[in-house]
Amino acid sequence: MSEQHLRSVQRDLPARRIFLECTSTHASRYNTGIQRAVRNLVNASLAIAPCTPVVYNGRYFETIDELPYQAPSGRGEERSFAIDRMRRAFHSARSSIVRGIPSRAVRDALFSQRLEYGLRRIVYAAQNARRWAGSYRSDAAARVEFRHGDVLVLLDSTWSVDLTSELARARGAGVKIWVVVNDLIPIQYPDLAPEGSPIVLDRWLRRTVPYSHGLLGISSAVAEDLRRHLWRSGISLVSPRIEFFYLGAGIKAAAHDESALAKIRTVFDPAGGPVYLCVGTVEPRKQHSLVLDAFERLWQEAANARLVIFGRHGWRSDELAHRIRKHPEFGRRLAWIDRGSDAELDYAYRHATSLIFASRCEGFGLPLAEAMQYGLPVIASDIPVFREIGGDYPRYFDVDRVETLFDALRDFERLRSLGRISRSVHPWLTWSESARMLLQTVASDAV
C-alpha cells in the first residue's frame, strides 16, 4: 500500500452521525469473507467515531446495539442449513435429468441464469416475509430518524433486500448515501459465481446506485471495474463519486475452550510434515481443483507435504467436494475444515507452512492480507488485485497453468528443506485503520 494511503488513516475524523447498514451479516450464520469484514469494520468503527449499526427489518431501518464477531447460531442456523440442503438436492436432481435426457435445449433451460434467479427470488421472498412479519415485534423507538448531514453506508451485501423506500426516505432527509461494493465478479465471471447471482447483482446496482452519493470499492481494482461497468451499463445517468478503501486484517477470536482446538492441533501436528493452507469458500474461482492437481503431482514424488482446505462448501462445487472427501489422501495428507471457527483459523495461520491463494479473481483477497500480518509465506495466483495488495510479498504463479503452481511448490519445498524460508511479518492495516480510512472518505464531504 502506498505511503499516501498509510498517512491518510491518521487524519482526524469529522464529527457527524454515521449509520452502518449490516442487515445480511446480522442475520447470517456464515463467517467467511464479507461477513468477517463487515463485523470487523462495524466494531472497529464504533470505537473511533459516532457510528450506529443499523439493519432493515422489512419496513424500516432500526438500530442495533452490537454486531457480534461470531456468527449467530440457533433456529436461523438450522433454517440456513435446510436451504443449503434444498439447493444441493435441486442441483443433484438437475444433473440426473440432464444425464438422463442428453438434450442441449433441456440443459440450457435447466442451467439458465433466469431459472436460477427465479429460484433465488423464491428463497429471498420467504426470508423477506419473515423479516417483515418480525418487524411488528420491533421497538418503534429503534427506528432510525434521519436528519440533514447524516451519512448512511450500505456496508453489507444486501442483494436480496429491496431498500429503495428507505433509501428514498434517507435521501429526502438530506442524508449522504455511500455504497460499498466488494466486487463485480458475478457480472464479470458468471460461470464462477453463485447461480443466478449475475442478475441479482445487476438489479441491486440498478436499485441502489441512483440513490447514492458515492460508491466505495474495497480495492483500487474494484473501483476501476465500477467506473467501467457504470459507463457501459448505463445504470446511472449521473455518475456517483467512486472511491476505494482497503479492508484490514486481524482475527479477533472469541473466548474458547482449549479442547475445541484439539482437532486442528492434530491436523497441524508438526511431526506430520509441512502444512499448506487454503482459506476460503470451496467454489470455482478459488481453484481448489488446480491446487489439488498440483499436490497430486507433488505426492507422486513422495513429498510429505500436507494440504489443508479451510472453508465452507459453496456453490458449483459438489463434484469437487466428492473428489476431496473420496481422495485416497483424505484424512492423511489432505484435510478439509468446513466449519472452522475464528479461533481455529487463527491457529491455522500461526502453524501453517504457507498459504496457497489460487483464486482466478478477487475483489480484495482477505486471506492474503491476513497471512502477511501473521508473517506466513504466500504462494498466490498472479492477478492484478494480489499485486495491488501483496506487492512482492507472495511467490506468484500463472493462474491458468497447474505446472507453474507445481513448480512454485517444489521450489518452495526445496528452499524450506535448506532452511531458507522464514516468517516475516509484513505490516498491513488493522481493522481500526481500515475503518478510519472508510469513515474519513464517507464523512469528509458530507456537508
Sequence and secondary structure as in RCSB ss.txt:
>XXXX:A:sequence
MSEQHLRSVQRDLPARRIFLECTSTHASRYNTGIQRAVRNLVNASLAIAPCTPVVYNGRYFETIDELPYQAPSGR
GEERSFAIDRMRRAFHSARSSIVRGIPSRAVRDALFSQRLEYGLRRIVYAAQNARRWAGSYRSDAAARVEFRHGD
VLVLLDSTWSVDLTSELARARGAGVKIWVVVNDLIPIQYPDLAPEGSPIVLDRWLRRTVPYSHGLLGISSAVAED
LRRHLWRSGISLVSPRIEFFYLGAGIKAAAHDESALAKIRTVFDPAGGPVYLCVGTVEPRKQHSLVLDAFERLWQ
EAANARLVIFGRHGWRSDELAHRIRKHPEFGRRLAWIDRGSDAELDYAYRHATSLIFASRCEGFGLPLAEAMQYG
LPVIASDIPVFREIGGDYPRYFDVDRVETLFDALRDFERLRSLGRISRSVHPWLTWSESARMLLQTVASDAV
>XXXX:A:secstr
  HHHHHHTTS    S EEEE HHHHH    SHHHHHHHHHHHHHHHHSSEEEEEE SSSEEE S   SS   SH
HHHHHHHHHHHHHHHHHHHHHHHHHS  HHHHHHHT HHHHHHHHHHHHHHHHHHHHHHGGGS GGGB    TT 
EEEE S  TTS  HHHHHHHHHTT EEEEEE   HHHH GGGS TTHHHHHHHHHHHHGGG SEEEESSHHHHHH
HHHHHHHHT  SS  EEEE             GGGGHHHHHHT GGG  EEEEES BSGGG HHHHHHHHHHHHH
TT   EEEEES B TT HHHHHHHHT TTBTTTEEEESS  HHHHHHHHHH SEEEE  S  SS HHHHHHHHHT
  EEEE  HHHHHHHTTSSEEE TT HHHHHHHHHHHHHHHHTT           HHHHHHHHHHHHHTT  
